[in-house]
Amino acid sequence: MADALRVLAMDAVEQAKSGHPGMPMGMADIATVLFTQFLRFDPLAPDWPDRDRFVVSNGHGCMLLYGLLHLTGYPDMTLDELKRFRQLGSRTAGHPERGHASGIEVTTGPLGQGLGNSVGMALAERMLAAEFGEEAVDHRTYVFTGDGCLMEGISHEAASLAGHLGLSKLLVLYGDNSISIDGPTELAFSDDPLLRFRGYGWAAERIDGHDHQAIADAIRRARKSDRPSLIACRTTIAFGAPTKAGTAAAHGAPLGAAEIAGARERLGWSDPPFVIPEDLRAEWRAAGARGEGVRRAWEARLQSLPAERRAEFLRRHRNQLPPGLDEAFAKLCGDFRRANARIATRQASGTVLDTLAGVVPELAGGSADLTPSNNTKAKDQKDVRPGDFSGRYIRYGVREHGMAAAMNGIAAHRGLIPYGGTFLTFSDYARPAIRLSAFMGLGVIYVMTHDSIGLGEDGPTHQPVEHLAALRAMPGLYVYRPADAVETAECWALALQRRDAPSLLALTRQTLPLLRQGAASENLSAHGAYVLAEANGPRQITLLATGSEVSIAAAAQNALARDGTRAAVVSMPCWELFEKQSKEYRGGVLGSAPRVAVEAAVQFGWERWLGPRGAFIGMTGFGASAPVEALYPHFGITPERVAEAARSLL
Ligand SMILES: Cc1ncc(C[n+]2csc(CCOP(=O)(O)OP(=O)(O)O)c2C)c(N)n1
């Protein structure tokens, strides 16, 4: 059965003239034991909520996953798809992509990310089990990794968090073959992963990864452990290949006709490419059919839950929001207006969360050790703790990358809506995982405070200047920069409603005035940009701004009005949403008068809104360490400078 996986991998890679045969051939025995004896899955109900999760973190070895999905009977993974490996429009992309085929839990390829996702999946399982009971939620998370995943820094953050939380239903099978692309791993890697993981609080052991009995015994031991488990499986890369096995040559290139013929001979495999003997096919199908009974038994258990609990469970898994949100947001905005809330947008966000936590029980919050700064913990949220997963607030520790990857895992698992905080400048530390949120279309919410020089004394290491541009450049990510408390509530509403893409809220440390005084019946931020204050008569200038600089634009509008210049102020909390508006709407907002944009960040990207005659007031380099009151004048981001720039365009 393992050899069937091996030949499919080498044949598909050969046909595509590209790909990675080494890992699938090396880890085929481990996959066979896992899929035939342990993994709970049902190809006919691939999204069954209580299935075990299987993640191939070493995504270059994706032909192993495609072969498994095909042989066990996932209807959409046909033999044709395997033959079209790595071709345009196939389900069998060069690295596994969530959504391309059922059974692909997450997109992997950037090494270590899958391991990070798996921690979120295992954590979501425990949190949902604590809420709905083990009759409804009781599954495991299995992960394949290679040397590469363990060399990546994210493996430290992920494993350290999993060890701390004691996620004992997380089981990592490590293809320990001592080969990476440059050659033997000893060129660059002399860690002892077993010692490392034991240091994190994991159970760890090493076995022969080609010995089926040893693999099964180790998995059994791991399943009994009260800790997460690492099983280092000694394997030979490209097992079966006569001259390339055990060498880097087999990692990422087709083996070639002669080597494949030699491998067929060694494995005793006489069938031509892509042909699997019927008896083996039947055995694999039987392995695929194993899960149906378990799945049906689970359905019966779900059926026996009280109707209300069952409906709640299913609502969560369908990614549907609870009722009552519109009312909650209307009340929040009304309260902010009545209080004339002069507060930082991070503080407004905290107030929003205090309300939301009571209305949206699936919110799973957290921060990378900046809770008091990010204001991410709602009043009524309890901490998630080792052994007690009933809380809804996750202490991610100083692990931005691990947090973001875990949030992807939580969102991909379904049942919870993850949000997590850090400083905007440290979005760089989370960026690889943010990119995967966007890529997979996962509704993760990033709460990133201290969003400009406005944070003051911590200085330029902490003051983002290029981050907004970098984040706006990422396809599929919605970047929100609200200007006051009301816009903050509106942006939170939009982020929550968007369950098929990630959102990032860029929030201030410094206090801002309330700009949205008038009662509004609709969420104006939903347009991405809108006219906050129209000119008093035909427009001579349009002032564009986001976040904390909208109030600077508003002050500039007043200064201009004093000498008779008619300027309008446009708030642009979300460029991505504005781009989606009709041409007419955009034209109406931007107008035909010259434009001045103001944002305490670099200009990169603003060109598209400035038009042929525009000016930009913002940062041209890194910030400085000083109180906020000194920094804005020092960098020339003031109403006076904006007004001056406007006058020069008249
Ligand atoms: C973040 C990241 N860096 C680099 C790569 C390119 N890359 C793909 S596989 C690989 C080597 C991985 O070695 P190992 O995990 O031992 O894989 P195996 O040899 O077992 O196939 C590298 C550097 C990548 N996919 N992701």
The ligand as a Tripos MOL2 file, in Angstrom:
@<TRIPOS>MOLECULE
LIG
   26    27     1     0     0
SMALL
NO_CHARGES

@<TRIPOS>ATOM
      1 C1          9.9290   29.2640    4.4590 C.3       1 LIG1
      2 C2         10.5210   28.4000    3.3910 C.ar      1 LIG1
      3 N1         11.8340   28.5070    3.0970 N.ar      1 LIG1
      4 C3         12.3700   27.7730    2.1060 C.ar      1 LIG1
      5 C4         11.6070   26.9170    1.3730 C.ar      1 LIG1
      6 C5         12.2080   26.1450    0.2200 C.3       1 LIG1
      7 N2         12.3600   24.7300    0.5980 N.ar      1 LIG1
      8 C6         11.4470   23.8280    0.2600 C.ar      1 LIG1
      9 S1         11.7940   22.2970    0.8250 S.2       1 LIG1
     10 C7         13.2240   22.8430    1.5250 C.ar      1 LIG1
     11 C8         14.1130   21.8760    2.2610 C.3       1 LIG1
     12 C9         13.3500   21.1210    3.2410 C.3       1 LIG1
     13 O1         14.0130   20.0410    3.7430 O.3       1 LIG1
     14 P1         13.1840   18.8780    4.4500 P.3       1 LIG1
     15 O2         12.1280   19.4580    5.2700 O.co2     1 LIG1
     16 O3         14.1640   18.0020    5.1150 O.co2     1 LIG1
     17 O4         12.4790   18.1600    3.2360 O.3       1 LIG1
     18 P2         12.7860   16.7380    2.6060 P.3       1 LIG1
     19 O5         14.2230   16.7470    2.2520 O.co2     1 LIG1
     20 O6         12.4520   15.7450    3.6380 O.co2     1 LIG1
     21 O7         11.8910   16.6790    1.4270 O.co2     1 LIG1
     22 C10        13.3900   24.2090    1.3150 C.ar      1 LIG1
     23 C11        14.5570   24.9920    1.8080 C.3       1 LIG1
     24 C12        10.2350   26.8300    1.7090 C.ar      1 LIG1
     25 N3          9.4120   26.0340    1.0480 N.pl3     1 LIG1
     26 N4          9.7390   27.5460    2.7310 N.ar      1 LIG1
@<TRIPOS>BOND
     1     1     2 1
     2     2     3 ar
     3     2    26 ar
     4     3     4 ar
     5     4     5 ar
     6     5     6 1
     7     5    24 ar
     8     6     7 1
     9     7     8 ar
    10     7    22 ar
    11     8     9 ar
    12     9    10 ar
    13    10    11 1
    14    10    22 ar
    15    11    12 1
    16    12    13 1
    17    13    14 1
    18    14    15 2
    19    14    16 1
    20    14    17 1
    21    17    18 1
    22    18    19 2
    23    18    20 1
    24    18    21 1
    25    22    23 1
    26    24    25 1
    27    24    26 ar
@<TRIPOS>SUBSTRUCTURE
     1 LIG1         1 GROUP 0 **** ****
